[in-house]
C-alpha cells in the first residue's frame, strides 16, 4: 500500500479516529462489532502462495518477513469493513509533508505442515510517523490464518478493553508452551494512551497497559485461551489533582508433579505515587475441556 503524507494536526486526528474506532469495535471502521464481518476466505493461486510461504516459514522460523506477494494477498484478504475503513480514513486525511502513515503485516507464530493444516498468528500494523524519525506510533490488530488444502481462512480476533478511549496497541510474542499436546501461545498486548479520558468515576483510562492474551492451536482453528493482566498505569483523581497508580504483575506457569502445565500464578503489587499499597496473587486454572485459562 502506498504511503501518504499529511500535516501533524491531521496526523493527530487520524490517530484519534483510528484508535477510537479500533478500540470500540476492534475494527478499522464500525461502531458496532456485531455488524462487522470478521472472516474472509482465500482460494486459488493466492491460497497456494500462502501455503508455500508459511510451510517454509514453519520449518525455518528465522525469517518471518512476508514477501511482497504474501503481503499483498493478506492485505487484500482483510475483511472489507476493516480495509474500507482504513482507506476512507487515509482519504479524509489528505496530504502534506510533515508526517506519513502506512499499513503492513507481521508474522508472529506458525504451526502445522503443508500436507495437513497450517495455522498462523499475524498482525495488521498501522504505522504512524511524525516529522521526527523517532516519533513513531503503532496500532495493531491480531489475525488468525488457517490454511487448508483448497482454501485459507483469515479471522480477525476480537480484542477486549477495560475502558473506552483511544489506545494504541503493540503485539509481541511472550510465551510458547504445549498443553495437552496442543500449542498455546501467549502474546503481549502493550497498549498506550497519551490522552486518557476521565471516565467520571475517579479514574481515567489507563495511560499504559500490558496484557498477555493466550491462544490455543486446535486442528483447524485458533481460539482465545484466557488473558492475564501484567501491568497497568493509571491516573486516579484525588480532589482537584491526580495520583499515579501502577499495577505490576507476572505470568508464571503452574505445573503438576509430571511437569504438565495446570494453571498460571500471577503475583502482583499496586503502588500509588511510588509507594506500595497492596500485594497479592491472582490464580488461573487450565480448563482442559474448554481449553482455556480460567481465573479463580
C-alpha positions in Angstrom: 0.0 0.0 0.0 1.4 3.4 -1.0 2.4 5.7 1.8 0.7 9.1 2.1 2.0 12.2 3.9 -0.1 14.7 5.9 0.3 17.6 8.3 0.9 17.0 12.1 -2.6 18.2 13.1 -4.2 15.8 10.6 -1.9 13.1 11.8 -3.1 13.5 15.4 -6.7 13.5 14.2 -6.0 10.3 12.3 -4.5 8.6 15.3 -7.5 9.6 17.5 -10.1 8.5 14.8 -8.4 5.2 14.1 -7.7 4.3 17.7 -11.2 5.2 18.9 -12.8 3.2 16.1 -10.4 0.3 16.7 -10.8 0.4 20.5 -14.6 0.3 20.4 -15.1 -2.3 17.7 -11.8 -4.0 17.1 -12.3 -2.9 13.5 -10.8 -0.1 11.4 -14.3 1.3 10.8 -17.6 0.4 12.5 -19.1 1.5 15.8 -20.9 -1.8 16.3 -18.7 -5.0 16.2 -21.8 -7.2 15.7 -22.2 -5.7 12.2 -18.6 -6.3 11.1 -17.7 -9.4 9.1 -14.5 -10.7 10.8 -13.7 -13.6 8.4 -12.7 -14.0 4.8 -11.8 -16.9 2.5 -8.7 -17.1 0.3 -8.7 -19.6 -2.6 -6.9 -20.4 -5.9 -3.4 -19.3 -6.5 -3.4 -16.9 -3.6 -4.1 -19.8 -1.2 -1.3 -21.8 -2.8 1.1 -18.9 -2.5 0.3 -18.6 1.2 0.7 -22.3 1.7 4.1 -22.4 0.1 5.3 -19.4 2.2 4.0 -20.5 5.6 5.1 -24.1 5.1 8.7 -22.9 4.6 8.3 -20.5 7.5 7.2 -23.2 9.8 10.4 -25.2 9.0 12.7 -22.1 9.1 11.5 -19.7 11.7 14.4 -17.3 11.4 12.9 -15.1 8.7 9.3 -14.1 9.4 9.1 -11.2 7.0 6.4 -11.8 4.4 7.3 -11.5 0.8 5.7 -8.6 -1.2 3.3 -11.1 -2.8 2.2 -12.6 0.5 1.8 -9.1 2.0 -0.4 -8.1 -0.9 -2.6 -11.2 -0.5 -3.0 -10.7 3.2 -3.8 -7.0 2.9 -6.4 -7.8 0.2 -7.9 -10.6 2.4 -8.5 -8.1 5.2 -12.3 -8.2 5.8 -14.0 -5.4 3.7 -15.2 -3.3 6.7 -11.7 -3.2 8.1 -9.9 -2.4 4.8 -12.6 0.1 3.7 -12.4 2.0 7.0 -8.6 2.3 6.6 -8.8 3.5 3.0 -11.5 6.0 3.9 -9.6 7.4 6.8 -6.5 7.8 4.7 -8.5 9.6 2.0 -10.0 12.0 4.5 -6.6 12.8 6.0 -5.4 14.4 2.8 -1.7 15.0 2.0 1.2 17.1 3.5 4.9 17.0 4.2 5.4 16.5 8.0 4.1 13.0 8.6 3.4 9.6 7.0 1.3 6.5 7.6 1.3 3.0 6.1 -0.1 -0.4 6.8 1.8 -3.7 6.8 1.7 -7.3 8.0 3.8 -9.1 10.6 4.0 -12.9 11.3 4.1 -13.8 15.0 3.8 -17.6 15.1 3.3 -20.5 12.7 2.4 -24.2 13.3 1.5 -27.1 11.1 2.5 -28.9 8.0 1.8 -28.3 4.3 0.0 -31.7 3.8 -2.2 -31.0 6.8 -3.4 -27.6 8.2 -1.1 -24.6 8.7 -2.1 -22.1 11.4 -0.5 -18.8 11.9 -1.0 -15.7 14.1 -0.3 -12.4 12.2 -0.8 -8.7 12.9 -2.1 -5.9 10.7 0.0 -2.9 11.7 -0.8 0.7 11.2 2.5 2.6 11.4 2.2 6.4 12.0 5.2 8.7 11.9 5.6 12.4 12.6 8.3 14.5 11.0 10.9 13.2 13.5 12.2 9.7 12.8 12.0 8.7 16.5 8.3 9.8 16.8 6.6 6.6 15.7 3.2 5.1 16.8 1.9 1.6 16.2 -1.6 0.3 16.3 -2.1 -3.4 15.6 -4.9 -5.9 15.3 -4.4 -9.7 15.5 -5.4 -12.1 12.7 -5.7 -15.9 12.8 -4.8 -17.6 9.5 -5.8 -21.2 8.9 -4.6 -22.7 5.6 -6.2 -26.0 4.4 -5.7 -28.0 1.2 -8.0 -25.9 -1.0 -8.7 -22.7 0.9 -7.4 -20.4 3.6 -9.5 -18.7 6.3 -8.5 -15.4 7.8 -10.2 -14.3 11.0 -9.7 -11.0 12.9 -9.5 -11.8 16.6 -11.6 -9.7 19.0 -9.7 -7.5 21.5 -11.3 -6.7 24.8 -10.6 -3.4 26.5 -11.4 -2.5 30.1 -12.1 1.2 29.4 -13.1 3.2 26.3 -11.0 5.8 24.7 -8.2 5.9 22.1 -5.4 3.4 22.7 -2.5 2.3 20.5 -1.6 -1.4 20.8 1.6 -3.2 20.0 1.5 -7.0 19.9 4.6 -9.2 20.6 5.2 -12.9 21.3 5.8 -13.7 25.0 5.0 -17.3 25.9 5.1 -20.5 23.9 4.1 -23.8 25.5 2.3 -27.1 24.9 -0.7 -28.2 26.9 -2.4 -31.5 26.3 -0.4 -31.8 23.1 -1.6 -28.5 21.7 0.4 -25.3 21.2 -0.6 -22.5 23.5 0.8 -19.1 22.6 0.9 -16.0 24.9 1.0 -12.6 23.1 1.9 -9.4 24.9 -0.6 -6.7 24.1 1.1 -3.4 25.1 -1.3 -0.5 25.0 -0.6 3.2 25.5 -3.0 6.1 25.8 -1.3 9.5 25.8 -4.5 11.4 26.3 -6.6 9.4 28.9 -10.2 10.3 29.2 -11.7 10.8 32.6 -14.5 8.2 33.0 -16.2 10.2 35.7 -15.6 7.5 38.4 -12.4 8.9 39.8 -10.2 7.2 37.3 -9.0 7.9 33.8 -8.5 5.4 31.1 -5.1 3.6 31.6 -2.1 5.5 30.4 -0.3 2.2 29.8 -1.4 -1.4 30.0 0.2 -4.8 29.3 -1.9 -7.9 29.0 -0.8 -11.4 28.0 -3.6 -13.0 25.9 -3.3 -16.7 25.2 -4.4 -18.6 22.1 -4.7 -22.4 21.6 -3.9 -24.0 18.3 -6.6 -26.6 17.6 -6.6 -28.9 14.5 -8.3 -26.4 12.2 -8.7 -23.2 14.2 -7.0 -20.9 16.6 -9.1 -19.9 19.7 -8.6 -17.4 22.6 -7.5 -19.3 25.7 -7.6 -16.7 28.5 -6.0 -13.4 29.4 -3.7 -12.2 32.3 -3.1 -8.6 33.3 0.6 -7.9 33.5 0.8 -4.2 34.2 -1.3 -1.1 34.2 -0.6 2.5 34.9 -3.5 4.9 35.7 -4.2 8.4 36.9 -6.6 8.4 39.8 -8.4 11.6 40.9 -7.9 12.8 44.4 -9.7 16.0 45.0 -8.5 18.5 42.3 -5.4 16.5 41.4 -4.4 13.1 40.1 -2.1 10.5 41.5 -0.2 7.8 39.6 -1.3 4.3 40.3 0.8 1.3 39.0 -0.2 -2.4 38.9 2.7 -4.7 38.3 2.3 -8.4 37.9 4.0 -11.5 36.5 2.9 -14.6 34.5 4.3 -17.8 36.0 3.1 -21.2 34.8 2.0 -23.7 37.5 2.9 -27.3 36.9 2.0 -30.7 38.4 4.4 -33.4 39.6 4.8 -34.6 36.0 5.7 -31.2 34.6 2.3 -30.6 32.9 1.0 -27.0 33.0 -2.1 -26.8 35.1 -2.5 -23.1 35.6 -0.9 -19.7 36.0 0.2 -17.8 39.1 0.3 -14.0 38.8 1.8 -12.3 41.8 1.2 -8.6 41.8 1.9 -5.3 43.6 0.0 -2.0 43.5 1.8 1.3 44.0 0.5 4.8 44.3 2.9 7.6 43.7 5.8 5.1 44.0 4.6 3.8 47.4 3.4 0.2 47.6 -0.1 -0.1 49.0 -1.1 -3.6 48.0 0.3 -7.0 47.0 -1.4 -10.3 46.3 -1.7 -13.3 43.9 -4.2 -13.9 41.1 -4.6 -17.6 40.1 -5.8 -19.1 36.9 -6.6 -22.8 36.3 -6.3 -24.6 33.0 -9.7 -25.9 32.0 -8.9 -28.9 29.8 -12.4 -29.3 28.4 -12.8 -25.7 27.3 -9.0 -25.4 26.6 -8.6 -22.0 28.4 -7.2 -20.4 31.5 -10.0 -19.6 33.9 -9.5 -17.1 36.8 -10.3 -18.5 40.2 
